[in-house]
Structures are given as structure tokens and as C-alpha cells.
Amino acid sequence: MMNDDYLPVSCEQHSEYELAVMHGQVLHITWQDGHGRIQSMPLKPCDLFSEQKSEYLSARGPHGEHKKIRLDKIIRAQPITNQ
């Protein structure tokens, strides 16, 4: 369980997540989960929200599963292009 203090992400990074939500862009996201494990998979960001003094990304995985990722735990987020 995460009990460490939230470290705000840059406005630029936050804007990139907002744009991905607005455009339905799939991102390959690598993050540290609540148990300290590194996770990595393509996700479709759905929403950004605040909860308990932290900011989160709500996203859907490749099989429709819901993911809730604390923004400061995202290590890398790269757009996936299918062209």
C-alpha cells in the first residue's frame, strides 16, 4: 500500500495526459504499483482526477480492465501509433 507523500508532476506532463484522454490516444505506460512492483502495458487513458491529496490517471487495459495509477508513480508514458 502506498503511504508515501504525493510528488506533483509537471504541468507539461499533466497536459500530455489530458491530451491523451481528449484524443483517445493509447499510451504504453510503465509505472510502480501500490506494492512496489513495476508494471508496463498499453493503456487508454480515460480521466484524470484527484483523491486524498494525490492525482491519478484512470485508464483501460487491453482487455478492458480498469487501472488507477498515481501520476507520480508513472515512470514512462509513450504514445502508441498504429500506422
N, CA, C and O atoms as a DFTB+ gen file, in Angstrom:
332 C
 N C O
     1  1       0.842      -1.188       0.000
     2  2       0.000       0.000       0.000
     3  2       0.884       1.246       0.000
     4  3       1.876       1.320       0.725
     5  1       0.505       2.220      -0.824
     6  2       1.286       3.447      -0.909
     7  2       0.943       4.345       0.266
     8  3      -0.215       4.723       0.446
     9  1       1.933       4.684       1.055
    10  2       1.704       5.624       2.132
    11  2       2.704       6.770       2.061
    12  3       2.807       7.567       2.994
    13  1       3.446       6.854       0.948
    14  2       4.395       7.943       0.781
    15  2       3.681       9.174       0.242
    16  3       2.618       9.078      -0.371
    17  1       4.288      10.335       0.484
    18  2       3.679      11.589       0.072
    19  2       3.687      11.726      -1.445
    20  3       4.631      11.317      -2.121
    21  1       2.618      12.308      -1.956
    22  2       2.485      12.549      -3.385
    23  2       3.439      13.651      -3.810
    24  3       3.541      14.681      -3.143
    25  1       4.139      13.440      -4.919
    26  2       5.014      14.450      -5.515
    27  2       4.362      14.934      -6.807
    28  3       4.281      14.178      -7.775
    29  1       3.897      16.181      -6.836
    30  2       3.197      16.672      -8.033
    31  2       4.029      16.521      -9.300
    32  3       5.246      16.708      -9.288
    33  1       3.350      16.180     -10.395
    34  2       4.028      16.071     -11.688
    35  2       4.043      17.455     -12.341
    36  3       3.290      18.345     -11.947
    37  1       4.897      17.622     -13.331
    38  2       4.994      18.916     -14.012
    39  2       3.692      19.225     -14.757
    40  3       2.949      18.320     -15.137
    41  1       3.438      20.499     -14.955
    42  2       2.258      20.916     -15.718
    43  2       2.319      20.358     -17.136
    44  3       1.295      19.985     -17.709
    45  1       3.525      20.303     -17.696
    46  2       3.705      19.773     -19.048
    47  2       3.278      18.304     -19.113
    48  3       2.565      17.900     -20.032
    49  1       3.716      17.512     -18.138
    50  2       3.355      16.096     -18.123
    51  2       1.854      15.920     -17.920
    52  3       1.227      15.083     -18.570
    53  1       1.285      16.705     -17.022
    54  2      -0.157      16.644     -16.766
    55  2      -0.922      16.966     -18.047
    56  3      -1.910      16.304     -18.365
    57  1      -0.470      17.974     -18.778
    58  2      -1.118      18.360     -20.045
    59  2      -1.035      17.236     -21.075
    60  3      -1.980      17.023     -21.834
    61  1       0.084      16.520     -21.106
    62  2       0.217      15.401     -22.043
    63  2      -0.807      14.310     -21.728
    64  3      -1.391      13.727     -22.642
    65  1      -1.029      14.030     -20.441
    66  2      -2.041      13.043     -20.057
    67  2      -3.437      13.538     -20.437
    68  3      -4.263      12.763     -20.919
    69  1      -3.700      14.835     -20.218
    70  2      -5.005      15.402     -20.596
    71  2      -5.256      15.272     -22.093
    72  3      -6.359      14.922     -22.512
    73  1      -4.236      15.552     -22.895
    74  2      -4.377      15.435     -24.350
    75  2      -4.623      13.990     -24.766
    76  3      -5.420      13.730     -25.668
    77  1      -3.953      13.060     -24.123
    78  2      -4.169      11.641     -24.435
    79  2      -5.616      11.245     -24.139
    80  3      -6.224      10.492     -24.899
    81  1      -6.165      11.752     -23.035
    82  2      -7.565      11.478     -22.694
    83  2      -8.483      12.079     -23.767
    84  3      -9.379      11.407     -24.278
    85  1      -8.244      13.352     -24.099
    86  2      -9.104      14.055     -25.057
    87  2      -9.093      13.407     -26.438
    88  3     -10.127      13.357     -27.105
    89  1      -7.933      12.911     -26.874
    90  2      -7.791      12.355     -28.219
    91  2      -7.947      10.842     -28.274
    92  3      -7.841      10.254     -29.351
    93  1      -8.196      10.204     -27.142
    94  2      -8.338       8.752     -27.133
    95  2      -7.057       8.035     -27.497
    96  3      -7.092       6.939     -28.055
    97  1      -5.916       8.650     -27.182
    98  2      -4.604       8.106     -27.528
    99  2      -4.221       6.971     -26.587
   100  3      -4.311       7.117     -25.368
   101  1      -3.803       5.863     -27.137
   102  2      -3.308       4.752     -26.335
   103  2      -1.835       5.025     -26.020
   104  3      -1.054       5.397     -26.896
   105  1      -1.479       4.830     -24.753
   106  2      -0.108       5.035     -24.302
   107  2       0.455       3.731     -23.760
   108  3      -0.261       2.954     -23.129
   109  1       1.732       3.492     -24.006
   110  2       2.402       2.375     -23.326
   111  2       2.956       2.976     -22.041
   112  3       3.892       3.775     -22.069
   113  1       2.370       2.584     -20.915
   114  2       2.705       3.188     -19.625
   115  2       3.465       2.190     -18.761
   116  3       3.085       1.025     -18.646
   117  1       4.538       2.670     -18.161
   118  2       5.319       1.903     -17.188
   119  2       5.194       2.649     -15.868
   120  3       5.446       3.852     -15.801
   121  1       4.801       1.926     -14.808
   122  2       4.598       2.561     -13.516
   123  2       4.911       1.599     -12.379
   124  3       5.031       0.389     -12.569
   125  1       5.038       2.178     -11.196
   126  2       5.236       1.387      -9.987
   127  2       3.887       1.271      -9.298
   128  3       3.260       2.276      -8.964
   129  1       3.443       0.028      -9.086
   130  2       2.125      -0.164      -8.473
   131  2       2.190       0.015      -6.952
   132  3       3.254       0.284      -6.395
   133  1       1.064      -0.135      -6.305
   134  2       0.959       0.073      -4.866
   135  2       1.758      -0.891      -4.023
   136  3       1.936      -0.667      -2.825
   137  1       2.247      -1.967      -4.631
   138  2       3.066      -2.954      -3.920
   139  2       4.546      -2.817      -4.266
   140  3       5.367      -3.638      -3.857
   141  1       4.880      -1.762      -5.030
   142  2       6.270      -1.522      -5.388
   143  2       6.743      -2.266      -6.622
   144  3       7.915      -2.178      -6.988
   145  1       5.832      -3.008      -7.277
   146  2       6.203      -3.751      -8.487
   147  2       6.099      -2.843      -9.709
   148  3       5.240      -1.964      -9.775
   149  1       6.984      -3.070     -10.669
   150  2       6.941      -2.324     -11.923
   151  2       5.953      -3.014     -12.858
   152  3       6.044      -4.219     -13.094
   153  1       5.019      -2.245     -13.383
   154  2       4.026      -2.722     -14.343
   155  2       4.255      -1.975     -15.656
   156  3       4.717      -0.834     -15.650
   157  1       3.933      -2.613     -16.773
   158  2       4.086      -1.970     -18.068
   159  2       3.100      -2.580     -19.051
   160  3       3.084      -3.795     -19.249
   161  1       2.277      -1.738     -19.667
   162  2       1.314      -2.232     -20.659
   163  2       0.692      -1.071     -21.422
   164  3       0.744       0.075     -20.977
   165  1       0.098      -1.378     -22.584
   166  2      -0.635      -0.333     -23.301
   167  2      -1.938      -0.045     -22.573
   168  3      -2.663      -0.964     -22.192
   169  1      -2.231       1.241     -22.380
   170  2      -3.450       1.662     -21.690
   171  2      -4.078       2.828     -22.433
   172  3      -3.385       3.639     -23.047
   173  1      -5.399       2.898     -22.366
   174  2      -6.123       4.029     -22.940
   175  2      -6.584       4.916     -21.787
   176  3      -7.511       4.554     -21.063
   177  1      -5.939       6.092     -21.606
   178  2      -6.336       6.992     -20.534
   179  2      -7.786       7.440     -20.698
   180  3      -8.216       7.791     -21.797
   181  1      -8.539       7.424     -19.592
   182  2      -9.953       7.799     -19.608
   183  2     -10.216       9.106     -18.871
   184  3     -11.080       9.887     -19.270
   185  1      -9.464       9.343     -17.786
   186  2      -9.753      10.508     -16.943
   187  2      -8.568      10.785     -16.036
   188  3      -7.763       9.899     -15.749
   189  1      -8.475      12.022     -15.594
   190  2      -7.532      12.431     -14.561
   191  2      -8.371      12.922     -13.390
   192  3      -9.364      13.621     -13.591
   193  1      -7.988      12.567     -12.178
   194  2      -8.758      13.006     -11.017
   195  2      -7.870      13.086      -9.784
   196  3      -6.784      12.508      -9.738
   197  1      -8.360      13.819      -8.784
   198  2      -7.656      13.956      -7.512
   199  2      -8.415      13.187      -6.443
   200  3      -9.645      13.144      -6.430
   201  1      -7.642      12.580      -5.547
   202  2      -8.230      11.820      -4.452
   203  2      -7.216      11.798      -3.315
   204  3      -6.059      11.433      -3.524
   205  1      -7.633      12.178      -2.133
   206  2      -6.770      12.163      -0.951
   207  2      -5.425      12.837      -1.198
   208  3      -4.371      12.270      -0.907
   209  1      -5.474      14.053      -1.739
   210  2      -4.293      14.897      -1.971
   211  2      -3.309      14.327      -2.983
   212  3      -2.138      14.707      -2.984
   213  1      -3.765      13.424      -3.843
   214  2      -2.933      12.860      -4.904
   215  2      -3.706      12.934      -6.220
   216  3      -4.935      12.994      -6.225
   217  1      -2.971      12.929      -7.337
   218  2      -3.605      12.930      -8.655
   219  2      -3.427      11.561      -9.292
   220  3      -2.389      10.916      -9.141
   221  1      -4.462      11.129     -10.006
   222  2      -4.480       9.801     -10.598
   223  2      -4.911       9.847     -12.055
   224  3      -5.606      10.760     -12.500
   225  1      -4.472       8.829     -12.777
   226  2      -4.915       8.573     -14.138
   227  2      -5.793       7.331     -14.095
   228  3      -5.389       6.289     -13.580
   229  1      -6.981       7.450     -14.635
   230  2      -7.866       6.301     -14.796
   231  2      -7.714       5.844     -16.243
   232  3      -7.794       6.653     -17.168
   233  1      -7.495       4.543     -16.435
   234  2      -7.243       4.044     -17.793
   235  2      -7.822       2.646     -17.954
   236  3      -8.121       1.963     -16.974
   237  1      -7.975       2.234     -19.213
   238  2      -8.442       0.887     -19.550
   239  2      -7.306       0.110     -20.196
   240  3      -6.592       0.621     -21.059
   241  1      -7.154      -1.136     -19.759
   242  2      -6.135      -2.008     -20.309
   243  2      -6.590      -2.663     -21.594
   244  3      -7.716      -2.436     -22.038
   245  1      -5.740      -3.470     -22.198
   246  2      -6.041      -4.097     -23.486
   247  2      -7.244      -5.042     -23.451
   248  3      -7.827      -5.324     -24.497
   249  1      -7.622      -5.529     -22.285
   250  2      -8.776      -6.431     -22.163
   251  2      -9.941      -5.762     -21.447
   252  3     -10.849      -6.435     -20.959
   253  1      -9.910      -4.410     -21.386
   254  2     -10.998      -3.657     -20.781
   255  2     -10.881      -3.475     -19.282
   256  3     -11.754      -2.869     -18.662
   257  1      -9.806      -3.995     -18.686
   258  2      -9.661      -3.871     -17.237
   259  2      -9.343      -2.424     -16.847
   260  3      -8.656      -1.704     -17.572
   261  1      -9.857      -2.023     -15.688
   262  2      -9.663      -0.660     -15.194
   263  2      -8.353      -0.566     -14.411
   264  3      -8.033      -1.440     -13.607
   265  1      -7.612       0.497     -14.657
   266  2      -6.377       0.777     -13.921
   267  2      -6.474       2.171     -13.320
   268  3      -6.948       3.107     -13.965
   269  1      -6.025       2.297     -12.095
   270  2      -5.956       3.590     -11.406
   271  2      -4.497       3.766     -11.012
   272  3      -3.978       3.037     -10.167
   273  1      -3.835       4.751     -11.638
   274  2      -2.388       4.926     -11.469
   275  2      -2.103       6.320     -10.917
   276  3      -2.532       7.327     -11.479
   277  1      -1.375       6.356      -9.814
   278  2      -0.983       7.642      -9.247
   279  2       0.041       8.275     -10.185
   280  3       1.012       7.631     -10.584
   281  1      -0.187       9.551     -10.537
   282  2       0.642      10.189     -11.559
   283  2       2.131      10.193     -11.228
   284  3       2.961      10.031     -12.123
   285  1       2.480      10.374      -9.964
   286  2       3.909      10.429      -9.638
   287  2       4.564       9.055      -9.610
   288  3       5.769       8.951      -9.381
   289  1       3.787       7.998      -9.839
   290  2       4.342       6.648      -9.914
   291  2       4.550       6.195     -11.357
   292  3       5.045       5.096     -11.607
   293  1       4.161       7.065     -12.315
   294  2       4.389       6.748     -13.726
   295  2       5.856       7.013     -14.053
   296  3       6.363       8.118     -13.862
   297  1       6.515       5.987     -14.543
   298  2       7.931       6.077     -14.899
   299  2       8.078       6.571     -16.334
   300  3       8.942       7.392     -16.641
   301  1       7.210       6.050     -17.208
   302  2       7.279       6.392     -18.637
   303  2       5.904       6.221     -19.244
   304  3       5.171       5.296     -18.893
   305  1       5.551       7.127     -20.166
   306  2       4.302       7.027     -20.919
   307  2       4.597       7.433     -22.348
   308  3       4.879       8.599     -22.626
   309  1       4.532       6.459     -23.265
   310  2       4.863       6.715     -24.663
   311  2       3.647       6.455     -25.538
   312  3       2.997       5.418     -25.400
   313  1       3.327       7.390     -26.444
   314  2       2.212       7.166     -27.370
   315  2       2.471       5.949     -28.257
   316  3       3.599       5.692     -28.677
   317  1       1.407       5.215     -28.527
   318  2       1.469       4.081     -29.439
   319  2       0.789       4.513     -30.730
   320  3      -0.358       4.960     -30.723
   321  1       1.502       4.376     -31.826
   322  2       0.916       4.710     -33.123
   323  2       0.735       3.427     -33.918
   324  3       1.626       2.580     -33.964
   325  1      -0.405       3.296     -34.531
   326  2      -0.737       2.110     -35.331
   327  2      -0.776       2.477     -36.801
   328  3      -1.794       2.269     -37.461
   329  1       0.313       3.019     -37.326
   330  2       0.326       3.438     -38.720
   331  2       1.437       2.789     -39.481
   332  3       1.592       3.035     -40.677
